[in-house]
Amino acid sequence: MKISVIGTGYVGLIQAVGLANFGFKVIGIDIDDSKVKMLNNGICPLYEEGLEELLKKHTGKNLEFTTSYEKIKDSEVIFLCVGTPQDNNGNTDLKYIFSAVDNLKKHISGKKYLVVKSTVPIGTNQLLKERLNGYNIEIISNPEFLREGMALKDFLNPERIILGFDENDLSSKEILKYIYQYFIEKNIPLILTNYETAEMIKYASNAFLATKISFINELSKLADKTNADIKTVSYAMGLDDRIGKKFLNAGIGYGGSCFPKDVKSLTKQFESKGIDPKLMTATDSVNENQVKWFFEKIKNYYGDISGKTFAVLGLAFKPDTDDLRESASIKLIDLLLKEDAIIKGFDNVKRARENAYNMYTLDKSKAFYGYNLYILDSLVEAVTGVDGIIFAVEDTKFNTIDFENIFNMVNEKVIFDGRNIIDNEKIKKIEFEYIGVGLR
Ligand SMILES: NC(=O)c1ccc[n+]([C@@H]2O[C@H](COP(=O)([O-])OP(=O)(O)OC[C@H]3O[C@@H](n4cnc5c(N)ncnc54)[C@H](O)[C@@H]3O)[C@@H](O)[C@H]2O)c1
């Protein structure tokens, strides 16, 4: 069976490479010519562990990339994986979805199945059905749940597969079961439902996790004022398996290409139906403020941060990825730079460092602040001579740092742990000042 994947970003590329690895003949389509060229040369345009090896293994054999929609005509099944960013008002902008579908229309010959993996507001698959009315095509909603940083593992071991169908569509179920045979044999739960339920499951899952994070972040402020230790609170809460320990670590807030925009989009979806989304609004607002609140803690420590130099460790929105979209670390760096601090940034992922460098030199809105920013390839270089070390990404690898050694390299002995990842008792014994989120 021939399969096309439209959009070869974090979701589409994993899907294309993963399906090629299952033995399908796959064509990846993207409007970005430079990305397509890289991919056809076996070069991965994004960082995800293990992805480049698999890309090299299959490219030129059963996997190819193109900017031409014409190649779609040979594919029976088409996965739609283009971005769904937010517009200026927080609504989901469906321009990439509509443009892809309109391009696709021109090349439909014979029966096709369009599997929508992009995260789209409730009602969108029905809207696409109407847009494709009169064409020999079925639409299946199949939201994606992979986590960047472990995307290949998630592709092979999803916790569930959600498939939303049109009630009159009798053939899609068999096609999807054939493609997802590997998962069915592994007894991965398959939820077969309607479009709207499938669409809501995706938003509900992301919004719930985001709410959990904002919940503990809000509590962390109270902990700060009351001598409670938020890390112990999280740990104790997490032992209750009705609550669970994941997504319960206080920090400088969630980021990435999904949670912030999906929470905002869900808020707008409520509002469009005349419902006041109190919980979603609060989740978003707590998150927006969390990084500013931590920034104020840093500022209060010094009084004036102008001319102070900080090592910011961790640049991406989470560990093991190069994705800087909505990264809380970048937001914190911006706040520091705007008050004339000097930043020495480092991330354990090389591509994250490169992306940050490019962002502060090429992005016109940021280039001005980039004068006081240095992206360094070594952690030791980043911390040497600084007035404070800031941990901004939940990367536990930073805990292996030799803090005793670093003690003599820094100017001021203070650590701001924006993710509560560092062993604060150990740090204090070395006589570093330690300031965390909701703990001292
Ligand atoms: N990144 C994640 O971790 C993740 C996880 C689950 C779901 N999602 C959802 O999956 C979707 C894709 O996310 P992503 O992170 O992969 O996005 P991305 O921005 O990394 O990739 C999107 C790709 O689509 C391409 N594109 C845009 N318009 C196109 C068109 N008309 N034809 C062909 N290609 C086109 C872009 O050039 C880009 O390469 C979004 O809806 C997102 O919310 C993302």
Ligand as a Chemical Component Dictionary entry (heavy atoms), coordinates in Angstrom:
data_LIG
# 
_chem_comp.id                   LIG 
_chem_comp.type                 NON-POLYMER 
_chem_comp.pdbx_formal_charge   0 
_chem_comp.three_letter_code    LIG 
# 
loop_
_chem_comp_atom.comp_id 
_chem_comp_atom.atom_id 
_chem_comp_atom.alt_atom_id 
_chem_comp_atom.type_symbol 
_chem_comp_atom.charge 
_chem_comp_atom.model_Cartn_x 
_chem_comp_atom.model_Cartn_y 
_chem_comp_atom.model_Cartn_z 
_chem_comp_atom.pdbx_ordinal 
LIG N1  N1  N 0  4.934  18.555 17.924 1  
LIG C1  C1  C 0  4.272  17.764 18.749 2  
LIG O1  O1  O 0  4.810  17.285 19.757 3  
LIG C2  C2  C 0  2.838  17.393 18.461 4  
LIG C3  C3  C 0  2.251  16.344 19.193 5  
LIG C4  C4  C 0  0.916  16.019 18.927 6  
LIG C5  C5  C 0  0.195  16.730 17.987 7  
LIG N2  N2  N 1  0.775  17.756 17.317 8  
LIG C6  C6  C 0  -0.009 18.455 16.299 9  
LIG O2  O2  O 0  0.416  17.981 15.026 10 
LIG C7  C7  C 0  0.383  19.040 14.060 11 
LIG C8  C8  C 0  1.741  19.225 13.454 12 
LIG O3  O3  O 0  2.640  19.618 14.469 13 
LIG P1  P1  P 0  4.218  19.688 14.215 14 
LIG O4  O4  O 0  4.832  20.007 15.513 15 
LIG O5  O5  O -1 4.643  18.478 13.475 16 
LIG O6  O6  O 0  4.286  20.942 13.251 17 
LIG P2  P2  P 0  5.565  21.483 12.458 18 
LIG O7  O7  O 0  5.384  22.943 12.390 19 
LIG O8  O8  O 0  6.805  20.905 13.045 20 
LIG O9  O9  O 0  5.416  20.843 11.013 21 
LIG C9  C9  C 0  4.399  21.198 10.101 22 
LIG C10 C10 C 0  4.948  20.979 8.697  23 
LIG O10 O10 O 0  3.887  21.161 7.763  24 
LIG C11 C11 C 0  4.419  21.822 6.616  25 
LIG N3  N3  N 0  3.307  22.417 5.863  26 
LIG C12 C12 C 0  2.573  23.534 6.156  27 
LIG N4  N4  N 0  1.619  23.708 5.231  28 
LIG C13 C13 C 0  1.743  22.695 4.327  29 
LIG C14 C14 C 0  1.040  22.344 3.160  30 
LIG N5  N5  N 0  -0.013 23.043 2.725  31 
LIG N6  N6  N 0  1.439  21.243 2.492  32 
LIG C15 C15 C 0  2.498  20.511 2.921  33 
LIG N7  N7  N 0  3.200  20.801 4.022  34 
LIG C16 C16 C 0  2.822  21.881 4.729  35 
LIG C17 C17 C 0  5.403  22.811 7.182  36 
LIG O11 O11 O 0  6.335  23.250 6.217  37 
LIG C18 C18 C 0  6.055  21.968 8.307  38 
LIG O12 O12 O 0  7.176  21.255 7.834  39 
LIG C19 C19 C 0  -0.164 20.254 14.808 40 
LIG O13 O13 O 0  -1.547 20.301 14.657 41 
LIG C20 C20 C 0  0.185  19.960 16.254 42 
LIG O14 O14 O 0  -0.662 20.629 17.153 43 
LIG C21 C21 C 0  2.090  18.094 17.523 44 
# 
loop_
_chem_comp_bond.comp_id 
_chem_comp_bond.atom_id_1 
_chem_comp_bond.atom_id_2 
_chem_comp_bond.value_order 
_chem_comp_bond.pdbx_ordinal 
LIG N1  C1  SING 1  
LIG C1  O1  DOUB 2  
LIG C1  C2  SING 3  
LIG C2  C3  SING 4  
LIG C2  C21 DOUB 5  
LIG C3  C4  DOUB 6  
LIG C4  C5  SING 7  
LIG C5  N2  DOUB 8  
LIG N2  C6  SING 9  
LIG N2  C21 SING 10 
LIG C6  O2  SING 11 
LIG C6  C20 SING 12 
LIG O2  C7  SING 13 
LIG C7  C8  SING 14 
LIG C7  C19 SING 15 
LIG C8  O3  SING 16 
LIG O3  P1  SING 17 
LIG P1  O4  DOUB 18 
LIG P1  O5  SING 19 
LIG P1  O6  SING 20 
LIG O6  P2  SING 21 
LIG P2  O7  DOUB 22 
LIG P2  O8  SING 23 
LIG P2  O9  SING 24 
LIG O9  C9  SING 25 
LIG C9  C10 SING 26 
LIG C10 O10 SING 27 
LIG C10 C18 SING 28 
LIG O10 C11 SING 29 
LIG C11 N3  SING 30 
LIG C11 C17 SING 31 
LIG N3  C12 SING 32 
LIG N3  C16 SING 33 
LIG C12 N4  DOUB 34 
LIG N4  C13 SING 35 
LIG C13 C14 SING 36 
LIG C13 C16 DOUB 37 
LIG C14 N5  SING 38 
LIG C14 N6  DOUB 39 
LIG N6  C15 SING 40 
LIG C15 N7  DOUB 41 
LIG N7  C16 SING 42 
LIG C17 O11 SING 43 
LIG C17 C18 SING 44 
LIG C18 O12 SING 45 
LIG C19 O13 SING 46 
LIG C19 C20 SING 47 
LIG C20 O14 SING 48 
# 
